[in-house]
Amino acid sequence: MLDNIIPEFVLNRKEICKQCDKLIELNRCSICGCFMDVKVALPSASCPDNKWLGINNNIKEVIWYL
């Protein structure tokens, strides 16, 4: 149900994070310490392990965000 209102880039990032070996308890990144449920929703945020980029670095996300 929420999939219809959650931006696609957020869902894509969450899926990448779920499969990452750097994801630790409380859905946090062991590299940056961020809570990924929050970070993946920030358009300009990027993965510290370069698995996904912020909108300033990824033209597909820039187009979606506009």
All heavy atoms as TSV, in Angstrom:
chain	resi	resn	atom	element	x	y	z
A	1	MET	N	N	0.824	-1.195	0.000
A	1	MET	CA	C	0.000	0.000	0.000
A	1	MET	C	C	0.869	1.261	0.000
A	1	MET	O	O	0.621	2.171	-0.755
A	1	MET	CB	C	-0.930	-0.027	1.191
A	1	MET	CG	C	-1.844	1.144	1.258
A	1	MET	SD	S	-3.005	0.925	2.602
A	1	MET	CE	C	-4.216	2.090	2.101
A	2	LEU	N	N	1.886	1.312	0.854
A	2	LEU	CA	C	2.747	2.485	0.903
A	2	LEU	C	C	3.650	2.601	-0.320
A	2	LEU	O	O	4.173	3.670	-0.600
A	2	LEU	CB	C	3.610	2.460	2.166
A	2	LEU	CG	C	2.877	2.725	3.471
A	2	LEU	CD1	C	3.849	2.640	4.641
A	2	LEU	CD2	C	2.187	4.070	3.460
A	3	ASP	N	N	3.820	1.497	-1.051
A	3	ASP	CA	C	4.675	1.532	-2.239
A	3	ASP	C	C	4.219	2.597	-3.234
A	3	ASP	O	O	5.017	3.119	-3.995
A	3	ASP	CB	C	4.705	0.170	-2.932
A	3	ASP	CG	C	5.441	-0.864	-2.099
A	3	ASP	OD1	O	6.029	-0.478	-1.070
A	3	ASP	OD2	O	5.425	-2.030	-2.480
A	4	ASN	N	N	2.937	2.924	-3.229
A	4	ASN	CA	C	2.410	3.907	-4.173
A	4	ASN	C	C	2.816	5.334	-3.826
A	4	ASN	O	O	2.784	6.201	-4.686
A	4	ASN	CB	C	0.883	3.819	-4.239
A	4	ASN	CG	C	0.416	2.501	-4.806
A	4	ASN	OD1	O	1.144	1.856	-5.556
A	4	ASN	ND2	N	-0.772	2.098	-4.451
A	5	ILE	N	N	3.192	5.589	-2.575
A	5	ILE	CA	C	3.549	6.951	-2.200
A	5	ILE	C	C	5.034	7.103	-1.859
A	5	ILE	O	O	5.507	8.205	-1.680
A	5	ILE	CB	C	2.691	7.455	-1.013
A	5	ILE	CG1	C	2.845	6.573	0.215
A	5	ILE	CG2	C	1.233	7.583	-1.429
A	5	ILE	CD1	C	2.203	7.134	1.458
A	6	ILE	N	N	5.754	5.987	-1.759
A	6	ILE	CA	C	7.188	6.052	-1.478
A	6	ILE	C	C	7.930	6.157	-2.800
A	6	ILE	O	O	7.717	5.338	-3.694
A	6	ILE	CB	C	7.657	4.821	-0.688
A	6	ILE	CG1	C	6.941	4.772	0.668
A	6	ILE	CG2	C	9.168	4.832	-0.509
A	6	ILE	CD1	C	7.209	3.522	1.460
A	7	PRO	N	N	8.791	7.167	-2.953
A	7	PRO	CA	C	9.536	7.322	-4.211
A	7	PRO	C	C	10.331	6.065	-4.557
A	7	PRO	O	O	10.853	5.372	-3.681
A	7	PRO	CB	C	10.481	8.490	-3.919
A	7	PRO	CG	C	9.824	9.249	-2.824
A	7	PRO	CD	C	9.113	8.211	-1.988
A	8	GLU	N	N	10.407	5.780	-5.839
A	8	GLU	CA	C	11.091	4.578	-6.307
A	8	GLU	C	C	12.552	4.527	-5.861
A	8	GLU	O	O	13.068	3.472	-5.516
A	8	GLU	CB	C	11.002	4.493	-7.833
A	8	GLU	CG	C	11.541	3.195	-8.376
A	8	GLU	CD	C	11.334	3.061	-9.864
A	8	GLU	OE1	O	10.496	3.777	-10.452
A	8	GLU	OE2	O	12.032	2.221	-10.448
A	9	PHE	N	N	13.228	5.684	-5.848
A	9	PHE	CA	C	14.634	5.662	-5.452
A	9	PHE	C	C	14.798	5.210	-3.999
A	9	PHE	O	O	15.773	4.555	-3.652
A	9	PHE	CB	C	15.338	6.997	-5.714
A	9	PHE	CG	C	15.047	8.101	-4.712
A	9	PHE	CD1	C	15.826	8.242	-3.576
A	9	PHE	CD2	C	14.029	9.004	-4.937
A	9	PHE	CE1	C	15.581	9.257	-2.670
A	9	PHE	CE2	C	13.774	10.026	-4.041
A	9	PHE	CZ	C	14.552	10.154	-2.898
A	10	VAL	N	N	13.821	5.511	-3.143
A	10	VAL	CA	C	13.882	5.080	-1.743
A	10	VAL	C	C	13.759	3.563	-1.665
A	10	VAL	O	O	14.530	2.899	-0.969
A	10	VAL	CB	C	12.783	5.759	-0.893
A	10	VAL	CG1	C	12.752	5.193	0.515
A	10	VAL	CG2	C	12.987	7.263	-0.871
A	11	LEU	N	N	12.817	3.008	-2.390
A	11	LEU	CA	C	12.629	1.561	-2.404
A	11	LEU	C	C	13.851	0.847	-2.967
A	11	LEU	O	O	14.273	-0.186	-2.423
A	11	LEU	CB	C	11.379	1.193	-3.212
A	11	LEU	CG	C	10.063	1.750	-2.674
A	11	LEU	CD1	C	8.929	1.443	-3.635
A	11	LEU	CD2	C	9.773	1.205	-1.295
A	12	ASN	N	N	14.438	1.398	-4.015
A	12	ASN	CA	C	15.640	0.799	-4.608
A	12	ASN	C	C	16.799	0.820	-3.624
A	12	ASN	O	O	17.521	-0.164	-3.467
A	12	ASN	CB	C	16.038	1.531	-5.888
A	12	ASN	CG	C	15.063	1.309	-7.008
A	12	ASN	OD1	O	14.312	0.343	-7.019
A	12	ASN	ND2	N	15.067	2.213	-7.980
A	13	ARG	N	N	16.990	1.928	-2.956
A	13	ARG	CA	C	18.078	2.042	-1.976
A	13	ARG	C	C	17.876	1.066	-0.824
A	13	ARG	O	O	18.819	0.420	-0.367
A	13	ARG	CB	C	18.160	3.472	-1.440
A	13	ARG	CG	C	18.674	4.467	-2.453
A	13	ARG	CD	C	18.576	5.853	-1.883
A	13	ARG	NE	N	19.156	6.845	-2.764
A	13	ARG	CZ	C	19.303	8.124	-2.428
A	13	ARG	NH1	N	18.925	8.545	-1.236
A	13	ARG	NH2	N	19.827	8.972	-3.280
A	14	LYS	N	N	16.636	0.962	-0.323
A	14	LYS	CA	C	16.353	0.047	0.778
A	14	LYS	C	C	16.701	-1.387	0.394
A	14	LYS	O	O	17.243	-2.144	1.196
A	14	LYS	CB	C	14.883	0.126	1.191
A	14	LYS	CG	C	14.564	1.268	2.098
A	14	LYS	CD	C	13.130	1.172	2.585
A	14	LYS	CE	C	12.879	2.218	3.633
A	14	LYS	NZ	N	11.611	2.002	4.334
A	15	GLU	N	N	16.367	-1.761	-0.824
A	15	GLU	CA	C	16.648	-3.117	-1.296
A	15	GLU	C	C	18.158	-3.366	-1.355
A	15	GLU	O	O	18.637	-4.434	-0.967
A	15	GLU	CB	C	16.005	-3.344	-2.669
A	15	GLU	CG	C	16.007	-4.780	-3.104
A	15	GLU	CD	C	15.282	-5.707	-2.137
A	15	GLU	OE1	O	14.240	-5.325	-1.575
A	15	GLU	OE2	O	15.776	-6.839	-1.940
A	16	ILE	N	N	18.902	-2.394	-1.824
A	16	ILE	CA	C	20.365	-2.512	-1.870
A	16	ILE	C	C	20.919	-2.659	-0.455
A	16	ILE	O	O	21.773	-3.513	-0.191
A	16	ILE	CB	C	20.992	-1.302	-2.593
A	16	ILE	CG1	C	20.624	-1.329	-4.076
A	16	ILE	CG2	C	22.502	-1.265	-2.400
A	16	ILE	CD1	C	20.935	-0.047	-4.824
A	17	CYS	N	N	20.423	-1.844	0.461
A	17	CYS	CA	C	20.895	-1.891	1.844
A	17	CYS	C	C	20.576	-3.230	2.509
A	17	CYS	O	O	21.386	-3.755	3.265
A	17	CYS	CB	C	20.304	-0.749	2.655
A	17	CYS	SG	S	20.967	0.865	2.206
A	18	LYS	N	N	19.390	-3.778	2.243
A	18	LYS	CA	C	19.003	-5.058	2.831
A	18	LYS	C	C	20.003	-6.161	2.501
A	18	LYS	O	O	20.209	-7.071	3.297
A	18	LYS	CB	C	17.633	-5.491	2.314
A	18	LYS	CG	C	16.467	-4.912	3.026
A	18	LYS	CD	C	15.225	-5.653	2.570
A	18	LYS	CE	C	14.069	-4.725	2.408
A	18	LYS	NZ	N	12.892	-5.385	1.850
A	19	GLN	N	N	20.597	-6.080	1.315
A	19	GLN	CA	C	21.515	-7.116	0.860
A	19	GLN	C	C	22.970	-6.828	1.237
A	19	GLN	O	O	23.847	-7.645	0.985
A	19	GLN	CB	C	21.395	-7.262	-0.658
A	19	GLN	CG	C	20.022	-7.678	-1.103
A	19	GLN	CD	C	19.860	-7.656	-2.602
A	19	GLN	OE1	O	20.834	-7.717	-3.335
A	19	GLN	NE2	N	18.628	-7.555	-3.065
A	20	CYS	N	N	23.224	-5.701	1.853
A	20	CYS	CA	C	24.586	-5.280	2.165
A	20	CYS	C	C	25.095	-5.922	3.456
A	20	CYS	O	O	24.387	-5.955	4.462
A	20	CYS	CB	C	24.636	-3.753	2.291
A	20	CYS	SG	S	26.298	-3.125	2.622
A	21	ASP	N	N	26.344	-6.386	3.422
A	21	ASP	CA	C	26.937	-6.995	4.616
A	21	ASP	C	C	27.351	-5.947	5.660
A	21	ASP	O	O	27.744	-6.298	6.765
A	21	ASP	CB	C	28.126	-7.878	4.245
A	21	ASP	CG	C	29.258	-7.112	3.589
A	21	ASP	OD1	O	29.033	-6.021	3.030
A	21	ASP	OD2	O	30.399	-7.613	3.631
A	22	LYS	N	N	27.256	-4.682	5.324
A	22	LYS	CA	C	27.596	-3.604	6.258
A	22	LYS	C	C	26.392	-3.161	7.101
A	22	LYS	O	O	26.524	-2.345	7.982
A	22	LYS	CB	C	28.132	-2.381	5.504
A	22	LYS	CG	C	29.247	-2.642	4.518
A	22	LYS	CD	C	30.532	-2.993	5.192
A	22	LYS	CE	C	31.726	-3.046	4.275
A	22	LYS	NZ	N	31.672	-3.894	3.129
A	23	LEU	N	N	25.209	-3.710	6.805
A	23	LEU	CA	C	24.008	-3.366	7.556
A	23	LEU	C	C	24.027	-4.121	8.884
A	23	LEU	O	O	24.183	-5.339	8.917
A	23	LEU	CB	C	22.754	-3.726	6.755
A	23	LEU	CG	C	21.436	-3.182	7.274
A	23	LEU	CD1	C	21.407	-1.655	7.184
A	23	LEU	CD2	C	20.278	-3.758	6.487
A	24	ILE	N	N	23.879	-3.375	9.992
A	24	ILE	CA	C	23.941	-3.975	11.323
A	24	ILE	C	C	22.622	-3.763	12.063
A	24	ILE	O	O	21.659	-3.249	11.487
A	24	ILE	CB	C	25.143	-3.419	12.132
A	24	ILE	CG1	C	25.067	-1.888	12.255
A	24	ILE	CG2	C	26.454	-3.852	11.490
A	24	ILE	CD1	C	26.130	-1.268	13.146
A	25	GLU	N	N	22.605	-4.120	13.339
A	25	GLU	CA	C	21.380	-4.025	14.133
A	25	GLU	C	C	20.775	-2.624	14.073
A	25	GLU	O	O	21.478	-1.647	13.855
A	25	GLU	CB	C	21.618	-4.451	15.586
A	25	GLU	CG	C	22.499	-3.531	16.397
A	25	GLU	CD	C	23.993	-3.788	16.231
A	25	GLU	OE1	O	24.412	-4.828	15.701
A	25	GLU	OE2	O	24.757	-2.906	16.628
A	26	LEU	N	N	19.481	-2.590	14.271
A	26	LEU	CA	C	18.690	-1.353	14.209
A	26	LEU	C	C	18.711	-0.719	12.824
A	26	LEU	O	O	18.475	0.473	12.667
A	26	LEU	CB	C	19.157	-0.335	15.265
A	26	LEU	CG	C	19.076	-0.794	16.714
A	26	LEU	CD1	C	19.669	0.272	17.638
A	26	LEU	CD2	C	17.648	-1.117	17.110
A	27	ASN	N	N	19.013	-1.535	11.814
A	27	ASN	CA	C	19.031	-1.074	10.419
A	27	ASN	C	C	19.996	0.092	10.226
A	27	ASN	O	O	19.684	1.079	9.576
A	27	ASN	CB	C	17.624	-0.714	9.949
A	27	ASN	CG	C	17.461	-0.914	8.465
A	27	ASN	OD1	O	18.157	-1.715	7.848
A	27	ASN	ND2	N	16.537	-0.188	7.874
A	28	ARG	N	N	21.189	-0.061	10.810
A	28	ARG	CA	C	22.229	0.972	10.722
A	28	ARG	C	C	23.355	0.505	9.821
A	28	ARG	O	O	23.633	-0.668	9.694
A	28	ARG	CB	C	22.793	1.279	12.109
A	28	ARG	CG	C	21.795	1.998	12.991
A	28	ARG	CD	C	22.349	2.359	14.331
A	28	ARG	NE	N	23.517	3.215	14.186
A	28	ARG	CZ	C	24.493	3.269	15.077
A	28	ARG	NH1	N	24.459	2.514	16.159
A	28	ARG	NH2	N	25.510	4.064	14.892
A	29	CYS	N	N	24.051	1.461	9.242
A	29	CYS	CA	C	25.222	1.193	8.418
A	29	CYS	C	C	26.448	1.162	9.327
A	29	CYS	O	O	26.673	2.088	10.100
A	29	CYS	CB	C	25.383	2.286	7.366
A	29	CYS	SG	S	26.904	2.149	6.403
A	30	SER	N	N	27.256	0.101	9.201
A	30	SER	CA	C	28.443	0.000	10.053
A	30	SER	C	C	29.569	0.921	9.592
A	30	SER	O	O	30.517	1.153	10.332
A	30	SER	CB	C	28.938	-1.449	10.105
A	30	SER	OG	O	29.369	-1.875	8.832
A	31	ILE	N	N	29.460	1.477	8.389
A	31	ILE	CA	C	30.490	2.407	7.899
A	31	ILE	C	C	30.230	3.819	8.415
A	31	ILE	O	O	31.095	4.441	9.021
A	31	ILE	CB	C	30.556	2.414	6.362
A	31	ILE	CG1	C	30.950	1.032	5.833
A	31	ILE	CG2	C	31.554	3.462	5.872
A	31	ILE	CD1	C	30.887	0.915	4.324
A	32	CYS	N	N	29.040	4.343	8.166
A	32	CYS	CA	C	28.744	5.732	8.536
A	32	CYS	C	C	27.954	5.861	9.837
A	32	CYS	O	O	27.875	6.943	10.410
A	32	CYS	CB	C	28.012	6.443	7.408
A	32	CYS	SG	S	26.356	5.796	7.067
A	33	GLY	N	N	27.326	4.774	10.292
A	33	GLY	CA	C	26.551	4.806	11.524
A	33	GLY	C	C	25.134	5.327	11.356
A	33	GLY	O	O	24.393	5.431	12.328
A	34	CYS	N	N	24.753	5.659	10.135
A	34	CYS	CA	C	23.418	6.219	9.882
A	34	CYS	C	C	22.324	5.161	10.015
A	34	CYS	O	O	22.547	3.982	9.748
A	34	CYS	CB	C	23.340	6.803	8.479
A	34	CYS	SG	S	24.334	8.279	8.261
A	35	PHE	N	N	21.135	5.621	10.417
A	35	PHE	CA	C	19.948	4.784	10.386
A	35	PHE	C	C	19.441	4.810	8.948
A	35	PHE	O	O	19.023	5.851	8.441
A	35	PHE	CB	C	18.885	5.307	11.364
A	35	PHE	CG	C	19.280	5.114	12.794
A	35	PHE	CD1	C	19.929	6.125	13.485
A	35	PHE	CD2	C	19.028	3.909	13.423
A	35	PHE	CE1	C	20.300	5.936	14.813
A	35	PHE	CE2	C	19.400	3.716	14.749
A	35	PHE	CZ	C	20.041	4.728	15.440
A	36	MET	N	N	19.476	3.665	8.291
A	36	MET	CA	C	19.241	3.629	6.852
A	36	MET	C	C	17.799	3.908	6.455
A	36	MET	O	O	17.546	4.397	5.367
A	36	MET	CB	C	19.726	2.298	6.274
A	36	MET	CG	C	21.233	2.098	6.464
A	36	MET	SD	S	22.252	3.556	6.056
A	36	MET	CE	C	21.970	3.708	4.315
A	37	ASP	N	N	16.837	3.639	7.334
A	37	ASP	CA	C	15.449	3.976	7.002
A	37	ASP	C	C	15.288	5.468	6.765
A	37	ASP	O	O	14.447	5.899	5.982
A	37	ASP	CB	C	14.500	3.523	8.111
A	37	ASP	CG	C	14.318	2.013	8.133
A	37	ASP	OD1	O	14.505	1.370	7.090
A	37	ASP	OD2	O	13.996	1.478	9.212
A	38	VAL	N	N	16.099	6.269	7.448
A	38	VAL	CA	C	16.060	7.721	7.269
A	38	VAL	C	C	16.946	8.136	6.099
A	38	VAL	O	O	16.519	8.879	5.220
A	38	VAL	CB	C	16.520	8.439	8.558
A	38	VAL	CG1	C	16.601	9.932	8.340
A	38	VAL	CG2	C	15.601	8.105	9.716
A	39	LYS	N	N	18.159	7.632	6.067
A	39	LYS	CA	C	19.122	8.079	5.060
A	39	LYS	C	C	18.670	7.786	3.625
A	39	LYS	O	O	18.856	8.616	2.737
A	39	LYS	CB	C	20.486	7.438	5.309
A	39	LYS	CG	C	21.564	7.980	4.387
A	39	LYS	CD	C	22.936	7.509	4.797
A	39	LYS	CE	C	23.987	8.163	3.919
A	39	LYS	NZ	N	25.336	7.858	4.383
A	40	VAL	N	N	18.068	6.616	3.398
A	40	VAL	CA	C	17.668	6.269	2.029
A	40	VAL	C	C	16.608	7.213	1.472
A	40	VAL	O	O	16.454	7.336	0.262
A	40	VAL	CB	C	17.179	4.805	1.910
A	40	VAL	CG1	C	18.282	3.838	2.257
A	40	VAL	CG2	C	15.938	4.550	2.741
A	41	ALA	N	N	15.891	7.910	2.345
A	41	ALA	CA	C	14.838	8.831	1.911
A	41	ALA	C	C	15.347	10.240	1.608
A	41	ALA	O	O	14.605	11.074	1.095
A	41	ALA	CB	C	13.738	8.903	2.963
A	42	LEU	N	N	16.612	10.502	1.907
A	42	LEU	CA	C	17.189	11.819	1.634
A	42	LEU	C	C	17.759	11.825	0.214
A	42	LEU	O	O	18.750	11.142	-0.063
A	42	LEU	CB	C	18.295	12.130	2.647
A	42	LEU	CG	C	17.876	12.137	4.110
A	42	LEU	CD1	C	19.094	12.259	5.012
A	42	LEU	CD2	C	16.878	13.243	4.365
A	43	PRO	N	N	17.153	12.569	-0.703
A	43	PRO	CA	C	17.576	12.516	-2.107
A	43	PRO	C	C	19.066	12.768	-2.333
A	43	PRO	O	O	19.683	12.116	-3.178
A	43	PRO	CB	C	16.733	13.606	-2.775
A	43	PRO	CG	C	15.527	13.719	-1.915
A	43	PRO	CD	C	16.017	13.474	-0.514
A	44	SER	N	N	19.672	13.662	-1.589
A	44	SER	CA	C	21.077	13.989	-1.843
A	44	SER	C	C	22.057	13.068	-1.107
A	44	SER	O	O	23.263	13.139	-1.340
A	44	SER	CB	C	21.364	15.447	-1.461
A	44	SER	OG	O	21.135	15.633	-0.085
A	45	ALA	N	N	21.549	12.180	-0.244
A	45	ALA	CA	C	22.418	11.259	0.492
A	45	ALA	C	C	22.999	10.209	-0.444
A	45	ALA	O	O	22.411	9.882	-1.476
A	45	ALA	CB	C	21.627	10.577	1.604
A	46	SER	N	N	24.157	9.689	-0.071
A	46	SER	CA	C	24.769	8.614	-0.851
A	46	SER	C	C	25.313	7.546	0.078
A	46	SER	O	O	25.573	7.793	1.252
A	46	SER	CB	C	25.873	9.162	-1.752
A	46	SER	OG	O	26.882	9.762	-0.983
A	47	CYS	N	N	25.509	6.377	-0.463
A	47	CYS	CA	C	26.035	5.247	0.293
A	47	CYS	C	C	27.540	5.439	0.488
A	47	CYS	O	O	28.261	5.727	-0.469
A	47	CYS	CB	C	25.771	3.959	-0.488
A	47	CYS	SG	S	26.613	2.517	0.160
A	48	PRO	N	N	28.038	5.246	1.716
A	48	PRO	CA	C	29.470	5.403	1.953
A	48	PRO	C	C	30.301	4.297	1.290
A	48	PRO	O	O	31.514	4.426	1.168
A	48	PRO	CB	C	29.601	5.360	3.473
A	48	PRO	CG	C	28.414	4.586	3.919
A	48	PRO	CD	C	27.321	4.932	2.940
A	49	ASP	N	N	29.636	3.241	0.846
A	49	ASP	CA	C	30.308	2.138	0.160
A	49	ASP	C	C	30.075	2.214	-1.359
A	49	ASP	O	O	30.327	1.262	-2.083
A	49	ASP	CB	C	29.802	0.803	0.714
A	49	ASP	CG	C	30.791	-0.325	0.567
A	49	ASP	OD1	O	32.002	-0.057	0.432
A	49	ASP	OD2	O	30.353	-1.492	0.607
A	50	ASN	N	N	29.539	3.358	-1.815
A	50	ASN	CA	C	29.273	3.636	-3.239
A	50	ASN	C	C	28.348	2.631	-3.908
A	50	ASN	O	O	28.483	2.348	-5.092
A	50	ASN	CB	C	30.589	3.743	-4.022
A	50	ASN	CG	C	31.381	4.946	-3.600
A	50	ASN	OD1	O	30.832	6.032	-3.412
A	50	ASN	ND2	N	32.670	4.762	-3.416
A	51	LYS	N	N	27.369	2.137	-3.173
A	51	LYS	CA	C	26.402	1.203	-3.752
A	51	LYS	C	C	25.195	1.925	-4.334
A	51	LYS	O	O	24.484	1.379	-5.155
A	51	LYS	CB	C	25.974	0.172	-2.714
A	51	LYS	CG	C	27.143	-0.725	-2.319
A	51	LYS	CD	C	26.735	-1.820	-1.389
A	51	LYS	CE	C	27.951	-2.683	-1.087
A	51	LYS	NZ	N	27.602	-3.796	-0.221
A	52	TRP	N	N	24.952	3.168	-3.902
A	52	TRP	CA	C	23.952	4.048	-4.514
A	52	TRP	C	C	24.399	5.492	-4.289
A	52	TRP	O	O	25.122	5.798	-3.358
A	52	TRP	CB	C	22.536	3.802	-3.996
A	52	TRP	CG	C	22.359	3.659	-2.512
A	52	TRP	CD1	C	22.351	2.504	-1.795
A	52	TRP	CD2	C	22.150	4.724	-1.555
A	52	TRP	NE1	N	22.146	2.768	-0.458
A	52	TRP	CE2	C	22.015	4.116	-0.282
A	52	TRP	CE3	C	22.049	6.100	-1.644
A	52	TRP	CZ2	C	21.797	4.861	0.878
A	52	TRP	CZ3	C	21.837	6.836	-0.486
A	52	TRP	CH2	C	21.708	6.214	0.741
A	53	LEU	N	N	23.986	6.342	-5.212
A	53	LEU	CA	C	24.451	7.729	-5.219
A	53	LEU	C	C	23.324	8.704	-4.925
A	53	LEU	O	O	22.154	8.397	-5.136
A	53	LEU	CB	C	25.053	8.060	-6.583
A	53	LEU	CG	C	26.214	7.182	-7.035
A	53	LEU	CD1	C	26.587	7.505	-8.471
A	53	LEU	CD2	C	27.397	7.348	-6.112
A	54	GLY	N	N	23.689	9.893	-4.481
A	54	GLY	CA	C	22.722	10.962	-4.261
A	54	GLY	C	C	22.300	11.593	-5.573
A	54	GLY	O	O	22.905	11.352	-6.617
A	55	ILE	N	N	21.263	12.404	-5.526
A	55	ILE	CA	C	20.742	12.986	-6.764
A	55	ILE	C	C	21.739	13.909	-7.452
A	55	ILE	O	O	21.642	14.128	-8.642
A	55	ILE	CB	C	19.408	13.734	-6.555
A	55	ILE	CG1	C	19.606	14.908	-5.619
A	55	ILE	CG2	C	18.327	12.810	-6.106
A	55	ILE	CD1	C	18.478	15.893	-5.624
A	56	ASN	N	N	22.695	14.430	-6.732
A	56	ASN	CA	C	23.705	15.271	-7.354
A	56	ASN	C	C	24.662	14.455	-8.210
A	56	ASN	O	O	25.369	14.993	-9.038
A	56	ASN	CB	C	24.511	16.022	-6.292
A	56	ASN	CG	C	23.648	16.989	-5.523
A	56	ASN	OD1	O	22.682	17.521	-6.044
A	56	ASN	ND2	N	23.970	17.197	-4.266
A	57	ASN	N	N	24.688	13.136	-7.982
A	57	ASN	CA	C	25.630	12.261	-8.667
A	57	ASN	C	C	24.989	11.262	-9.615
A	57	ASN	O	O	25.678	10.571	-10.321
A	57	ASN	CB	C	26.435	11.460	-7.628
A	57	ASN	CG	C	27.153	12.365	-6.673
A	57	ASN	OD1	O	27.699	13.377	-7.072
A	57	ASN	ND2	N	27.144	12.023	-5.407
A	58	ASN	N	N	23.677	11.165	-9.596
A	58	ASN	CA	C	23.002	10.121	-10.357
A	58	ASN	C	C	21.871	10.743	-11.169
A	58	ASN	O	O	20.840	11.083	-10.644
A	58	ASN	CB	C	22.467	9.056	-9.400
A	58	ASN	CG	C	21.890	7.866	-10.112
A	58	ASN	OD1	O	21.411	7.965	-11.231
A	58	ASN	ND2	N	21.918	6.720	-9.450
A	59	ILE	N	N	22.046	10.866	-12.465
A	59	ILE	CA	C	21.097	11.578	-13.336
A	59	ILE	C	C	19.707	10.962	-13.312
A	59	ILE	O	O	18.714	11.674	-13.371
A	59	ILE	CB	C	21.640	11.697	-14.781
A	59	ILE	CG1	C	20.802	12.682	-15.596
A	59	ILE	CG2	C	21.683	10.339	-15.450
A	59	ILE	CD1	C	20.869	14.102	-15.119
A	60	LYS	N	N	19.570	9.648	-13.160
A	60	LYS	CA	C	18.247	9.028	-13.112
A	60	LYS	C	C	17.469	9.527	-11.900
A	60	LYS	O	O	16.281	9.788	-11.987
A	60	LYS	CB	C	18.362	7.508	-13.084
A	60	LYS	CG	C	18.815	6.925	-14.387
A	60	LYS	CD	C	18.899	5.421	-14.295
A	60	LYS	CE	C	19.431	4.865	-15.596
A	60	LYS	NZ	N	19.610	3.425	-15.540
A	61	GLU	N	N	18.118	9.653	-10.762
A	61	GLU	CA	C	17.434	10.146	-9.579
A	61	GLU	C	C	17.141	11.632	-9.703
A	61	GLU	O	O	16.112	12.097	-9.236
A	61	GLU	CB	C	18.258	9.868	-8.325
A	61	GLU	CG	C	18.256	8.410	-7.950
A	61	GLU	CD	C	18.926	8.143	-6.631
A	61	GLU	OE1	O	19.224	9.076	-5.883
A	61	GLU	OE2	O	19.154	6.968	-6.358
A	62	VAL	N	N	17.994	12.383	-10.357
A	62	VAL	CA	C	17.733	13.811	-10.568
A	62	VAL	C	C	16.468	13.963	-11.387
A	62	VAL	O	O	15.585	14.768	-11.057
A	62	VAL	CB	C	18.918	14.498	-11.275
A	62	VAL	CG1	C	18.543	15.914	-11.670
A	62	VAL	CG2	C	20.141	14.517	-10.372
A	63	ILE	N	N	16.342	13.218	-12.465
A	63	ILE	CA	C	15.163	13.304	-13.329
A	63	ILE	C	C	13.911	12.937	-12.542
A	63	ILE	O	O	12.889	13.607	-12.617
A	63	ILE	CB	C	15.326	12.394	-14.567
A	63	ILE	CG1	C	16.417	12.996	-15.463
A	63	ILE	CG2	C	14.015	12.256	-15.328
A	63	ILE	CD1	C	16.857	12.092	-16.586
A	64	TRP	N	N	13.969	11.837	-11.731
A	64	TRP	CA	C	12.805	11.450	-10.960
A	64	TRP	C	C	12.426	12.549	-9.980
A	64	TRP	O	O	11.268	12.899	-9.832
A	64	TRP	CB	C	13.095	10.169	-10.158
A	64	TRP	CG	C	11.903	9.822	-9.336
A	64	TRP	CD1	C	10.866	9.037	-9.692
A	64	TRP	CD2	C	11.577	10.344	-8.053
A	64	TRP	NE1	N	9.923	9.010	-8.717
A	64	TRP	CE2	C	10.333	9.816	-7.690
A	64	TRP	CE3	C	12.200	11.193	-7.172
A	64	TRP	CZ2	C	9.712	10.116	-6.470
A	64	TRP	CZ3	C	11.587	11.490	-5.979
A	64	TRP	CH2	C	10.364	10.948	-5.636
A	65	TYR	N	N	13.399	13.107	-9.301
A	65	TYR	CA	C	13.148	14.083	-8.249
A	65	TYR	C	C	12.527	15.369	-8.793
A	65	TYR	O	O	11.725	15.998	-8.132
A	65	TYR	CB	C	14.454	14.378	-7.502
A	65	TYR	CG	C	14.275	15.201	-6.264
A	65	TYR	CD1	C	13.583	14.697	-5.171
A	65	TYR	CD2	C	14.780	16.480	-6.172
A	65	TYR	CE1	C	13.409	15.440	-4.010
A	65	TYR	CE2	C	14.624	17.234	-5.018
A	65	TYR	CZ	C	13.936	16.715	-3.957
A	65	TYR	OH	O	13.777	17.454	-2.820
A	66	LEU	N	N	12.881	15.757	-10.001
A	66	LEU	CA	C	12.310	16.968	-10.606
A	66	LEU	C	C	10.851	16.734	-10.921
A	66	LEU	O	O	10.017	17.514	-10.859
A	66	LEU	CB	C	13.067	17.333	-11.891
A	66	LEU	CG	C	14.517	17.724	-11.688
A	66	LEU	CD1	C	15.171	17.927	-13.043
A	66	LEU	CD2	C	14.644	18.964	-10.852
